[in-house]
């Protein structure tokens, strides 16, 4: 069943007098539970595409439907409610609060939702292998551990969709592969839809499909064979 549908997406920017077309009429369907990797060269439009699918960057033309709802026809409040209830995000730079412990960082989404469920945060940190790091600050954690905290934070509210922008970009190849495999394992267990932007095709092979974004279009749509 389709969860995300994009139709005729266009997005561009003006730099001085120059117009740069980033998305050039992209059509895309992502099924519930599917693991999709958006790959391509720098400047190809993959991050803009992900942000547009995630409700973070409005297209100039076209539509994004989430489970049948036209995302950009919703009010800003409705969009925010939809994102908070059904989506989570993981970024290259982790974005952990430096003054909060690993446990407190993972609790942030629940606290925003008025829950503040410490037991759920602990359970999620256990799932990413950090049961011994509850009380550690980000500065006391390695890069791989910080990204595991970010993954736990994204998972704690059991979202339907996780969007991950270069989640292994700050890690070496060994740690990057470990973190990616962990993310895929956990989202598979939870039947969560995962959309990942990465420049690393060796990581993309672990997903269900790899979409190669080039010059603002999807130039290749490859189903994984592993």
C-alpha positions in Angstrom: 0.0 0.0 0.0 1.3 3.4 -1.0 2.3 5.7 1.9 4.1 8.5 0.2 3.2 9.7 -3.3 4.9 12.6 -5.1 3.5 14.0 -8.3 5.3 16.5 -10.7 7.5 18.0 -8.0 9.4 21.2 -9.1 11.7 23.3 -6.9 14.3 25.9 -7.9 16.3 28.7 -6.4 17.5 32.1 -7.6 21.1 33.0 -7.0 21.6 36.6 -8.1 20.2 36.7 -11.6 20.7 33.0 -12.2 17.9 30.5 -11.8 18.8 26.9 -10.6 16.3 24.2 -11.2 16.7 21.5 -8.5 13.6 19.3 -8.9 12.3 19.0 -12.5 9.0 17.2 -12.3 9.7 14.2 -10.1 7.1 11.5 -9.7 7.6 8.9 -6.9 5.7 6.4 -4.9 6.9 4.8 -1.7 5.1 1.8 -0.1 4.4 1.3 3.6 7.4 -0.3 5.3 9.7 0.3 2.3 13.4 1.2 2.7 14.4 3.7 0.0 17.8 5.2 -0.6 18.1 8.5 -2.5 21.6 8.6 -4.1 23.4 10.8 -6.6 26.1 13.4 -7.0 26.3 16.6 -4.8 23.8 19.2 -6.1 21.6 16.6 -7.8 18.6 17.4 -5.8 18.3 14.4 -3.5 18.3 16.3 -0.2 15.8 18.8 -1.6 13.6 15.9 -2.7 13.7 14.3 0.8 12.9 17.6 2.5 10.0 18.1 0.1 8.7 14.6 0.9 9.2 15.3 4.6 7.1 18.4 4.7 10.1 20.6 5.4 10.4 22.4 2.0 7.4 23.4 0.0 7.5 22.5 -3.8 6.9 25.3 -6.3 4.8 22.9 -8.3 3.4 19.5 -7.7 1.9 17.6 -4.7 3.0 15.3 -1.9 0.4 12.9 -0.5 1.0 11.1 2.9 -1.4 8.3 3.3 -3.8 10.0 0.9 -3.5 13.5 2.6 -2.3 16.3 0.4 0.6 17.5 2.6 1.0 21.1 1.3 -2.8 21.7 1.2 -2.9 21.4 5.0 -2.5 24.4 7.3 0.9 25.0 8.9 -0.5 23.7 12.2 -1.9 20.6 10.6 1.4 20.0 8.8 3.3 20.3 12.1 0.8 17.9 13.8 1.2 15.4 11.0 5.0 15.6 11.2 5.1 15.3 15.0 2.7 12.4 15.0 3.8 10.3 12.1 7.4 11.3 11.1 10.9 11.5 12.6 14.2 12.8 11.3 17.8 11.8 11.5 20.6 14.2 10.3 24.3 13.9 9.6 25.2 16.3 12.5 23.2 14.4 15.2 21.7 17.7 16.7 21.8 16.4 20.2 21.4 18.9 23.0 24.9 19.2 24.5 23.7 19.9 28.1 21.3 16.9 28.2 22.2 13.3 28.8 21.6 10.6 26.2 18.4 9.6 28.0 17.2 13.2 28.2 17.9 13.7 24.5 15.9 10.6 23.6 13.0 11.8 25.8 12.7 15.2 23.9 10.1 14.0 21.3 7.9 12.5 24.0 8.2 15.6 26.1 7.1 17.7 23.2 4.1 15.5 22.9 3.4 16.0 26.6 4.4 12.4 27.6 8.0 12.5 29.0 8.1 8.7 29.1 11.4 7.7 30.6 10.8 4.0 30.4 10.2 4.2 26.6 13.4 6.2 26.2 15.4 3.7 28.2 14.0 0.8 26.2 14.8 2.5 22.9 18.4 3.2 24.1 18.6 -0.5 25.0 17.6 -1.4 21.4 20.5 0.7 20.0 23.0 -0.9 22.4 23.4 2.1 24.7 22.0 0.8 28.0 25.3 1.7 29.6 25.2 5.3 28.4 21.9 6.7 29.8 23.6 9.4 31.9 26.4 10.4 29.5 26.5 13.8 27.8 27.0 13.9 24.0 30.6 15.1 24.5 31.3 11.9 26.4 30.1 9.7 23.5 31.8 8.7 20.3 30.4 9.8 16.9 28.8 6.4 16.4 27.3 6.5 19.8 25.9 10.0 19.2 24.3 8.8 16.0 22.8 5.8 17.9 21.3 8.3 20.4 19.8 10.2 17.4 18.4 7.0 16.0 16.8 6.2 19.4 15.4 9.7 19.6 13.8 9.2 16.1 12.4 5.8 17.0 11.0 6.5 20.5 7.6 7.8 19.4 7.2 4.9 17.0 6.8 7.0 13.8 5.4 5.6 10.6 8.2 7.3 8.5 11.8 8.2 9.3 13.7 10.5 7.0 17.5 10.3 7.3 19.8 12.9 5.7 23.3 11.5 5.3 23.0 9.7 8.7 26.5 8.2 8.4 28.2 11.2 6.8 30.3 12.0 9.9 31.3 8.4 10.5 34.1 6.2 9.1 33.1 3.4 6.8 33.1 0.7 9.4 31.0 2.7 11.9 28.8 4.0 9.1 27.9 0.5 7.9 27.2 -0.6 11.5 24.9 2.3 12.1 23.1 1.8 8.8 22.5 -1.8 9.4 21.2 -1.0 12.9 18.8 1.6 11.5 17.5 -0.8 8.9 17.2 -3.6 11.4 15.2 -1.5 13.8 12.9 0.1 11.2 12.2 -3.4 9.8 11.3 -4.7 13.2 8.9 -1.7 13.6 7.6 -1.9 10.0 8.7 1.7 9.6 9.1 3.4 6.2 12.6 4.7 5.8 13.8 7.3 3.3 17.6 7.8 3.4 19.8 10.3 1.5 23.3 9.1 1.1 26.2 9.6 -1.4 27.5 6.1 -0.5 26.1 3.4 -2.9 27.7 0.7 -0.8 25.3 1.5 2.0 22.3 1.9 -0.3 22.6 -1.8 -1.3 21.1 -2.7 2.1 17.7 -1.1 1.3 14.7 -2.2 -0.8 15.2 0.3 -3.6 17.9 2.8 -4.7 16.8 5.9 -6.6 19.5 7.7 -8.4 18.8 11.4 -8.5 20.6 13.3 -11.3 19.9 16.8 -12.7 16.7 17.1 -10.8 15.1 13.8 -12.0 15.2 10.2 -11.0 17.5 8.7 -13.6 17.5 5.1 -12.2 15.2 3.1 -9.9 17.0 -0.1 -8.8 15.4 -2.8 -6.7 17.9 -4.4 -4.3 18.8 -8.0 -5.0 20.5 -8.9 -1.7 
